[in-house]
Amino acid sequence: MRKLALSLMFILLGASFVIAQPKQSFIKVTVTPDHADWNYTCGEKPKFAVEVESCSNAPLQDVEVYYEISEDFLEPLEKGTKTLKDGTFVFTGHTMKKPGFLRCRVWAKVDGKKYEECATAAFEKEKIEPKTVMPKDFAAFWQAEIEKNSKIDMLPQLELVPEKCTPKVNVYSASFQSFKKGSRIYGTLCVPANHNGKCPAILIVPGAGCRSRKGYYGEAEKGFVTFEVGIHGIPTVLEDESIYEHLKQGSLLNYPSANVDDKDNYYYKRVFVGCARAIDFLAQLDFVDADKIGVMGGSQGGALTITTSYLNPKVKCGAAFYPAMCDLTGYLYDQGNAWPYLFKNKKLATKERLETVKYYDVVNFARNLAVPIWVSYGYNDLVVCPTSIQGVINEIPSSKEVMIVPQSRHWTYPEQNSARSKWMMNQLTK
């Protein structure tokens, strides 16, 4: 029986290892620009080499592909089908006269199944200028909101979750009051079990959606307090994952656009001030060094990393993967389409909505940053457009370190996570 249990354990471990690996397909489609770094000057015409091969690297004969060549998140400049006689073809003939990104996307159809790949050329990306306008009262607006929130009793709560603890990490369900009486921000707090004195701390802000927050054990095992928060006002350690799914498909289905017509009642006001207060929550803990607190996150969490780094002066550094909510009005000027795509239908760009987004666009927070920032993204991101990400990077006046992995999409390689962790831990132990 013991041998059977051990065998099952190794099978399960092996399965989890396989699932965690990059997805592999029997048919391999590659799209490769003719510049190794994928970077071009305006006016150059990149050549995109397309190959369709079997898993044994043998080119497929007479395979049909559908292709689109377009500027970042905009309508195709060219699209159509090609039959690749020997499994290869080179697309060329398009360029950009302004800074931005040009993408070649290909779908190959083999035995009735579609396989997709893309490559994206960057044109003088350091010159991309966001279209978002800075309102004159931006700083005053957010200062007033933070001050208003500071007058609400935090009423912090910590509850040990024994089943989630390890010999090296104590795990707590934590929460505090924010925004208004009775409204709480919840998170999963990981504390080094054998900490001696005060520890540096990292706030982990969430990507989009609604789900449990398992906690960040890695940094906690290295002596850092980690606090992974949710933003929707529900505990992050519920065992029944279906609760989060029901909320995501129900009342939270379209939360990124909730009350976007009113800057004083937009959904993200509660979120922004709540994440800023999470830093205060960490700072008041006896085992946290209030002078060594960082914030990190990806996508929506990348956006919240930047907004929190601006809103709370206790933040020492921030690390963002592919930040969303950048240059929200860029699409109205045919310059990308930033998540959450509020103006994908340009008819939705009402006076009220345009007024609101000026106060919530990450670009305007980035323009006022005073702390070191680390950012990483890929040119092939099809969720958060690279144009908006690079535009916000260009606006950051503080010390910044940028790690670009051109071929990556809306995910990260282990090396990116390692680089982020090394940079952040270095910043917080100076």
NUKOLVEX-813644 format. One record per atom (N, C-alpha, C): x, y, z. Coordinates in steps of 0.2 Angstrom, whole numbers, plus 2048, in hexadecimal, padded with zeros to 3 digits. Layout:
N
XYZ ...
# end
This chain:
430
8047FA800 800800800 804806800 80A806804 80E80C804 81280D7FE 8148077FA 8178087F4 81280B7EF 80B8097EF 80680C7EB 8068147EC 8058167F2 80581D7F4 80B8217F1 81181E7F2 8178217F0 8168227E8 81481D7E5 81481D7DE 80F8227DB 8098227DF 8048277DD 80782E7DE 80B82F7E3 80D8367E5 8128387DF 8168347DD 81B8357D8 8188377D1 8128337D0 80E8347CA 80B83B7CA 80883D7D0 8058437D1 80A8497D0 8108487D3 81584D7D3 81884E7CC 8188487C8 81A8497C1 81584C7BD 80F84B7BE 80A84E7BB 80A8567BC 80B8587C2 80B85F7C3 8118627C0 81685F7C0 81C8617BC 81B8627B5 81885D7B2 81685E7AB 8128647A9 80C8647AD 80786A7AC 80B8707AD 8108717B1 8138787B2 81787A7AC 8198757A7 81D8777A2 81A87B79C 81E87E798 81B882792 81787D78E 81287F78B 80E87A787 811878781 81187277F 81586F779 80F86C775 81086D76E 80B86A769 80F866764 80B861762 80E85C75D 810860757 80C865755 80E86A74F 811870752 81787274F 81A878751 81A87E74C 81788374E 81788974A 81C88E74D 820891749 82589674B 82489C747 8258A274A 8258A8746 82B8AC749 8308AE744 8368B1746 8388B7743 8398BD746 83B8C3742 8428C2740 8448C673B 84B8C6739 8508CA73D 84E8CD742 8528D0747 8528CC74E 8588CA750 8588C6756 8558C975C 8558CF75D 8538D2763 84B8D5762 8498D475C 8428D675A 8418DD759 8468E1759 8468E875A 8478EB753 8448F0751 8458F474A 8448FB74B 8468FF746 845906745 83F907741 83C90D742 83690E73E 83890F737 83490C732 83590B72B 838905729 83C90172D 83E8FB72C 8398F672A 83A8F1726 8358EC725 8378E5727 8348E372D 8378DC730 8348D772B 8388D172B 8368CB728 8358C672D 82E8C372D 82C8BE732 82C8B772E 8318B3730 8328AD72E 82D8A8731 8298A472E 8248A0730 82689972F 826894734 82788D732 822889736 820884733 81B87F736 81E878735 82087573B 82386F73B 82086A740 82286473F 81F85E743 82485F74A 82285B74F 82685B755 82D858754 82E85574E 83585374D 839858748 83685E748 839863745 83986273D 83585E73A 83585D733 82F862730 83186672B 82C86B728 826867725 82086A726 81A867723 81986A71C 817865718 816867711 80F86A710 80E86F70C 80787170A 803873710 805876715 80187771A 7FE87E719 7F887F71B 7F488571A 7F488A720 7F6890720 7F6894725 7F289B724 7EF89D729 7EB8A3729 7F08A872D 7F18AE72A 7F58B372E 7F28BA72E 7F48BE733 7F38C5734 7F98C9736 7FA8CE733 7FF8D3735 7FC8D9737 7FD8DC73D 7FA8E1740 7FE8E5745 7FD8EB745 8008EF74B 7FC8ED751 8008EE757 7FE8EB75D 7F68EC75F 7F28E675F 7EB8E6761 7E78EA75C 7E98EC756 7E58F0752 7E38EB74C 7DE8ED748 7DC8EA742 7E28E873D 7E18E273A 7E78DF736 7E88E4730 7EF8E572F 7F18E9729 7F08E4723 7F18DE724 7F18D871F 7EF8D2722 7EB8CE71F 7E98C8721 7E78C371B 7E78BD71C 7E68B8717 7E88B1718 7E88AD713 7EB8A6714 7F08A570F 7F58A0711 7FA89E70D 7FB89770D 7FD894708 7FF88C708 80688C708 80988970E 81188970E 81388270B 816883705 81787D701 81C878705 82187B708 82687870C 827879713 82187C716 82087D71D 82488471F 82688871A 82988E71C 826894718 82689A71A 8258A0716 8278A671A 8298AB716 82B8B271A 8268B7718 8238BA71D 81F8C071C 8238C671D 8228CB718 8258D1718 8218D7715 8238DD715 8208E2711 81C8E7716 81C8E671C 8198EB721 81E8EE725 81D8F4728 8218F872C 81D8FC731 820900735 81D905739 82090C738 81D911737 820918737 82091B73E 81D918743 81D91B749 81F91674E 821917754 823912759 81D90E75B 81F90875C 81A90375D 81C8FC75C 8178F775B 8188F075A 8148EE754 8178EA750 8148E674A 8148DF74B 80E8DC74B 80E8D474C 80C8D0746 80F8CB745 80D8C6740 80B8C0744 8048BE743 8018B9746 7FF8B3741 8008AD743 7FF8A873E 7FB8A2741 7F689F73E 7F3899740 7F489473A 7F688E73C 7F7889738 7F2884739 7EF881734 7EA87C734 7ED875732 7ED870737 7F086A735 7EB864738 7E9860733 7E485B735 7DE85D739 7DC863737 7D686673A 7D786A740 7DD86A742 7DE86E749 7E3874747 7E187974B 7E588074A 7EA88074F 7F088374D 7F6884751 7F888C750 7F988F755 7FA897754 801899757 80489E754 80A8A1756 80B8A8754 80F8AC757 8108B3754 8178B5756 8198BB753 81F8BF755 81D8C6754 8208CA758 81F8D1758 8258D5758 8258DA753 82B8DE752 82A8E5755 82F8E7759 82E8ED75D 8328F3759 82E8F9758 8318FE754 832904759 83990575A 83B90B75F 83690C765 835906768 83190676E 83290B773 83890D774 83A912779 837919778 83491A772 831920770 829920770 82691B772 81F91A773 81D91F778 818923776 81592877B 80E92777C 80C926783 805924784 80092A783 7FA929781 7F592E780 7F1931786 7F292D78B 7EE92F791 7F0936794 7EB93A795 7EC941798 7ED9417A0 7F19457A2 7F29457AA 7ED94B7AC 7E89497B0 7E494F7B3 7E79537B8 7E69597B8 7E995E7BC 7E995C7C4 7E39597C6 7E29587CD 7E39507CE 7E794D7CA 7E89467CB 7EB9447D2 7F09487D4 7F39477DA 7EF9487E0 7EB94E7DF 7E69507E5 7E194B7E5 7DE9487E0 7D99437E0 7DB93D7E4 7E193A7E3 7E39347E6 7E59367ED 7E893B7EE 7EA93D7F5 7E493E7FA 7DF9417F7 7D89417FB 7D593A7FC 7D69367F8 7D392F7F9 7D792B7FE 7DE92C7FD 7E2928802 7E192B809 7E093280A 7DF935810 7D8933813 7D393280F 7CD930811 7CD929814 7D1925810 7D191E812 7D591D819 7DA92181A 7DE921820 7DA922826 7D4925826 7D092782B 7CB92182D 7CB91C829 7C791682A 7CB91182E 7C990F834 7CC90A838 7CE904834 7D5902834 7D78FC831 7D48F5833 7D38F583A 7D18EF83D 7D48E883A 7DB8E883A 7DE8E2837 7DC8DB83B 7DC8D6837 7DB8D083A 7E08CB837 7E28C683B 7E68C1839 7E48BA83C 7E38B5838 7E18AE83A 7E68A9837 7E98A583B 7EE8A0839 7EA89B835 7ED898830 7E989382C 7EE88D82C 7ED889831 7F2884833 7F487F82D 7EE87D829 7EF878824 7F387B81E 7F488181E 7F8884818 80088681B 801885821 808887824 80C881822 813883822 81887E821 81D87F826 82287B827 82787C82C 82B88382C 82B885826 82F88C824 82A892824 824891823 81F897822 819896826 81789B829 81089B82C 80C89F828 80689D827 8018A0822 7FB8A2826 7F98A8824 7F38AB827 7EE8AE822 7E88AD824 7E38B1820 7E28B8823 7E48BD820 7E48C4822 7DF8C981F 7DD8CE822 7D88D381F 7D98D9823 7D68DE820 7D68E5823 7D08E9820 7CE8EE824 7C98F2821 7CB8F781D 7C88F9817 7CA8FE813 7C490180F 7C590780D 7C090A808 7BA90D80C 7B790880F 7B190B813 7B0905819 7AC90781E 7AB902824 7A88FC821 7AA8F7823 7A78F0821 7AA8ED81B 7AE8F1817 7B18EF811 7B98ED813 7BA8E7811 7C18E4813 7C58E180D 7CB8E280D 7D08DF809 7D38D880C 7D38D3808 7D58CC80B 7DB8CA807 7DF8C680B 7E58C4808 7E88BE80C 7ED8BB809 7F18B580C 7F88B780E 7F98B7814 7FF8BA817 8048B4818 80A8B4816 80F8AF817 8158B281B 8168AF821 81B8B2825 8218AD827 8278AE826 82C8AA828 82B8A782F 82B8A082F 82A89D836 82F89F83B 83589F839 83A8A183E 83E8A883D 8398AD83C 83C8B383B 83F8B6842 8448BA841 8478BD847 8478C5846 8428C8849 8418CF848 83D8D1842 83E8D7840 83A8D983A 83C8D7833 8388D582F 8398D2828 8378D7823 83B8D781D 8388DB817 8328D7815 82E8DB811 8278D880F 8268DA808 8228D6805 8208D67FE 8188D67FD 8158DB7FB 80E8DB7F9 80D8D87F2 8098D37F1 8078D07EB 8008D27E9 8008D67E4 7F98D87E2 7F78D47DC 7F08D37DB 7EE8CE7D7 7EC8D07CF 7ED8CB7CB 7EB8CB7C4 7E38CB7C4 7E08CC7BE 7D98CD7BD 7D68C67BF 7CF8C77C1 7CB8C17C3 7CA8C07CA 7C88BA7CC 7C68B97D3 7C88B27D5 7CC8B17D9 7CE8AA7DB 7D28AA7E2 7D38A47E5 7D78A47EB 7DE8A67EA 7E18A87F0 7E88AA7EF 7EC8A67F4 7F08A27F1 7F489C7F5 7F989F7F9 7FC8A57F8 8018A77FC 8088A67F8 80D8AB7FA 8138AA7F7 8188A77FC 8198A17FB 81E89D800 82589E7FE 82789F7F8 82E89F7F6 8328A57FA 8308AB7F9 8338B07FC 8328B0804 82D8AD806 82C8AD80E 8318A8811 8338A380D 83889E80F 83F8A180F 8408A780C 8468AA80C 8468B0810 8418B1815 8418B681A 83D8BC818 8388BC813 8348C1811 82D8C0813 82A8C5816 8228C4817 81F8C5811 81A8C180F 8178C2808 80F8C380A 80C8C7806 8058C8807 8028C9800 7FE8C37FF 7FB8C37F8 7F38C57F9 7F18CA7F6 7EA8CD7F7 7E68CB7F2 7DF8CB7F3 7DA8CB7EE 7D78D27EF 7D38D47EA 7D08DB7E9 7C98DB7EA 7C58D67EA 7BE8D67EA 7BA8D57F0 7BE8D57F6 7BB8D67FC 7B88CF7FF 7BC8C97FD 7BA8C37FF 7C08BF802 7C08BB807 7C68B7809 7C98B4803 7D08B3804 7D48B07FE 7D68A9800 7D38A6805 7D689F807 7D089A807 7CA89C804 7C4897804 7C6891800 7C488B803 7C6885800 7C28837FA 7BC8867FA 7B78857F4 7B988A7EE 7BD8877E9 7BF88C7E4 7B988E7E0 7B388A7E0 7AD88C7DC 7AA8937DE 7AB8947E4 7A989B7E6 7AC8A17E2 7B28A07E1 7B68A57DD 7B38A57D6 7B289F7D3 7B089F7CC 7A98A17CB 7A58A07D0 79E8A37D0 79E8AA7D0 7A28AD7D4 7A38B57D5 7A68B77CE 7AB8B47CB 7AE8B67C5 7A98B67BF 7A58B17BF 7A08B17BA 7998B47BB 7998B77C2 7938BA7C4 7948C27C5 7938C47CB 7948CB7CD 79A8CE7CB 7A08CA7CA 7A68CD7C8 7A88CD7C1 7A38CB7BD 7A48C97B6 7A78CF7B2 7A58D57B3 7A78DB7AF 7AA8E07B4 7AD8DE7BA 7AF8E37BF 7B38E97BC 7B88E77B7 7BD8EC7B5 7B98F27B2 7B38F27B0 7AF8F87AD 7AA8FA7B1 7A98F77B8 7A48F97BC 7A49007BE 79F9047BD 79F90C7BF 7A49107BC 7A790E7B6 7AC9127B2 7AA9187B0 7A39197B0 7A09207AE 7A19257B4 7A49237BA 7A49287BF 7AB9277C3 7AF92C7C3 7B692B7C5 7B692A7CD 7B092C7D0 7B092C7D7 7AD9257DA 7AA9217D5 7A791B7D7 7AA9157D3 7AF9167CF 7B29117CB 7B490B7CF 7B49057CD 7B58FF7D1 7BC8FF7D3 7C19027CF 7C89027D1 7CA9077D7 7C590B7D8 7C79107DE 7C890C7E4 7C49077E6 7C49037EC 7CA8FF7EB 7CC8FC7E5 7D28F87E4 7D88FC7E5 7D99027E2 7DF9057E3 7E19077EA 7DC90A7ED 7DD90C7F4 7DE9067F9 7DB9017F7 7DB8FB7FB 7E28F87FB 7E58F87F5 7EC8F57F4 7F18FA7F7 7F09007F7 7F49057FB 7F4904802 7EE902805 7ED90180C 7F08FA80E 7F18F6809 7F48EF80B 7FB8F080D 7FE8F580A 8058F780C 8058FA813 8008FE815 80090081C 7FE8FA821 7FA8F581F 7F98EF823 7FF8EC824 8038EB81F 80A8E7820 80E8EB825 80F8F2824 8138F6828 8128F682F 80B8F5831 8098F5838 80B8EE83C 80C8E9838 80E8E283B 8148E283E 8158E0844 81B8E0849 8218DC845 81F8D8841 8258D483E 8278D6837 8248DC835 8268DF82E 82A8E582F 82F8E682B 8338EC82B 8308F1826 82D8F6829 8298FB825 82D8FF820 8338FF821 83890281C 83A8FE816 8388F7816 83A8F3811 8348EF80E 82F8F280B 8298EF808 8298F0801 8288EB7FD 8278EB7F6 8218E97F3 81F8EA7ED 8198E87EA 81A8E57E3 8168DF7E2 8178DC7DB 8118D97D9 8108D87D2 80B8D57CF 80B8D57C8 8068D17C4 8068D17BD 8008D27BA 8008D57B4 7FA8D77B1 7F68DC7B5 7F08DB7B7 7EC8E07BB 7F18E17C1 7F48DC7C4 7F98DC7C9 7FE8E17C8 8018E17C1 8068E57BF 8048EC7C0 7FD8EE7BE 7FA8F47BE 7FA8F67C5 7F88F27CA 7F78F37D1 7FE8F47D4 8038F17D2 80A8F27D4 80C8FA7D3 80A8FC7CD 80C9037CC 8089087D0 8019077D0 7FD90C7D4 7FF90C7DB 8009067DE 8029057E5 8089097E7 80D9087E2 81490B7E3 8139127E3 80E9157E0 80D91C7E0 80991F7E6 80491B7E7 7FF91D7EC 80291D7F4 8069187F5 8099177FC 8109187FC 81391E7FF 81A91F800 81E91A804 81B915807 81E91080B 82190B806 81F90B800 8219067FB 8289077F9 82D9037FA 8349047F8 8369027F1 8328FD7EE 8338FB7E7 82D8F77E4 82D8F77DE 8278F37DB 82A8EF7D5 8278E97D4 8288E57CE 8228E37CA 8228E47C4 81B8E37C0 81D8DF7BA 8198DA7B9 8198D67B3 8138D97AF 8148DA7A8 80F8DC7A3 8098E07A6 80B8E67A9 8058EA7AC 8008EC7A7 7FA8EB7AA 7F48EC7A6 7F18F47A8 7EC8F67A5 7E98FC7A6 7ED9027A5 7F29017A0 7F690679E 7F490A797 7F4910797 7F2914791 7EB91178E 7E6912793 7DF910791 7DC91378B 7DE91978A 7DB91C784 7DF91B77D 7E491877E 7E9917778 7E5915772 7E0910773 7DD90D76D 7D9912769 7D791776C 7D391D769 7D7920764 7DE920765 7E3923760 7E691D75C 7E391875C 7E6912758 7ED91075A 7EE910761 7F490E764 7F390976A 7F2902767 7F18FD76C 7EA8FD76F 7E98F8774 7E28F8777 7E48F577E 7E48F9783 7E68F778A 7E18F378D 7E28ED791 7DE8EA795 7DC8EF79A 7D58EF79C 7D08EB79A 7CB8ED794 7CF8F078F 7CB8F1789 7C58F5789 7C58FB78E 7BF8FF78F 7BC902789 7C1903784 7BF90777E 7C0903777 7BF8FC778 7C08F8772 7BA8FA76D 7B48FB770 7AF8FF76C 7B090676E 7B290A769 7B4911769 7AE91576B 7A891276A 7A291676C 7A1916773 7A4912777 7A491277E 7A8918781 7AC91B77D 7B0921780 7AC927781 7A8927786 7A492D788 7A893278C 7A693878C 7A993D790 7AA93B797 7A593779A 7A69357A1 7AB9307A2 7AC92B79E 7B092679E 7B892879D 7B892D798 7BF92F796 7C193479C 7BD9377A0 7BF93A7A6 7C19367AB 7BD9307AC 7BF92B7B2 7C69287B1 7C79267AB 7CD9227AA 7D49267AA 7D392C7AA 7D99317AB 7DC9307B2 7D792E7B7 7D992E7BE 7DB9267C0 7DA9227BB 7DC91B7BD 7E19187B8 7E291B7B3 7E79197AE 7EE9187B1 7F19127B1 7F89117B4 7FD9167B1 7FC9187AB 80191D7A9 8029237AD 7FD9267B0 7FD92C7B4 80092A7BB 8009247BD 8039227C3 80A9217C2 80C91E7BC 81391D7BA 8179247BA 8139297B7 81792F7B6 8199327BC 8169307C2 8189337C8 81C92E7CD 81E9297CB 8229247CF 8289277D2 82A9257D8 8309277DB 8349227DE 83291B7DD 8369167DF 8389117DA 83D90D7DB 8409097D6 83A9047D3 83A9027CD 8358FE7CA 8398F97C5 8368F37C5 8398ED7C1 8338EB7BD 8348EB7B6 82E8E97B2 8308E47AD 82C8DF7AB 82E8DA7A6 8278D87A2 8298D879B 8238D6797 8268D3790 8218D078C 8238CE786 81F8D1780 8238D177A 8208D4774 8198D1772 8198CA773 8148C6771 80E8C6775 80D8CA77A 8088CA77F 8018CC77B 7FC8C777B 7F68C8778 7F08CA77D 7F28CB783 7ED8CD788 7EE8D578A 7F48D778C 7F68DE78D 7FA8E0787 7F88E5783 7FC8E777E 8038EA77F 8088E777C 80F8EA77E 8108F177D 80C8F4778 80C8FB777 80B8FF77D 8058FD781 803900787 8088FF78D 80B8F978D 8108F8792 8178FC791 8198FC78B 81F90078A 81E90778B 81890A789 81691178A 817913791 81490E796 81591079D 81C91079F 82090B79D 82790B79F 82A91179D 829914797 82C91A794 82B920799 82591F79C 8239257A1 8269257A8 82991F7AA 82B91F7B1 8319237B2 8319287B6 83792C7B8 83C9297BD 83A9247C1 83E9227C6 84391C7C3 84791A7C7 84C9147C5 84790E7C3 84990B7BD 8459067BA 84A9017B7 8488FA7B8 84B8F57B4 8468F17B0 8488F07AA 8438ED7A6 8468E77A3 8428E17A3 8448DB7A1 83F8D979B 8418D9795 83D8D778F 83F8D178D 83A8CC78C 83A8C6789 8368C6783 8388C877D 8348C9777 82E8C4776 8318BD776 82C8B8774 8278B6779 8278B977F 8228B7784 81C8BA783 8178B7786 8108BA785 80E8BC78C 8078BB78E 8058BD794 8068B8799 80C8B679A 80F8B179F 8168B379F 8198AF7A4 8218B07A5 8248AA7A5 82B8AA7A3 82F8A57A4 8328A57AB 83489F7AE 83789F7B4 83D8A47B5 8418A57B0 8468AA7B1 8448B17B2 83E8B27AF 83B8B97B1 8398BA7B8 8368B47BB 8348B47C2 83B8B47C6 8408B17C4 8468B17C8 8498B87C8 8498BB7C3 84C8C27C2 8488C77C6 8428C67C6 83D8CA7CA 83F8C97D2 83F8C37D4 8408C27DB 8478C47DD 84C8C37D9 8538C57DB 8538CD7DC 8508D07D7 8508D87D7 84D8DA7DD 8478D77DE 8438DA7E4 8468D97EB 8498D37EC 84C8D17F2 8528D57F3 8558D77EE 85B8DB7EE 8598E27F0 8548E57ED 8518EB7EF 84F8EC7F6 84C8E67F9 8498E6800 84E8E5805 8548E3803 8598E1808 85F8E6808 85E8EC804 8648F1804 8648F480B 
# end
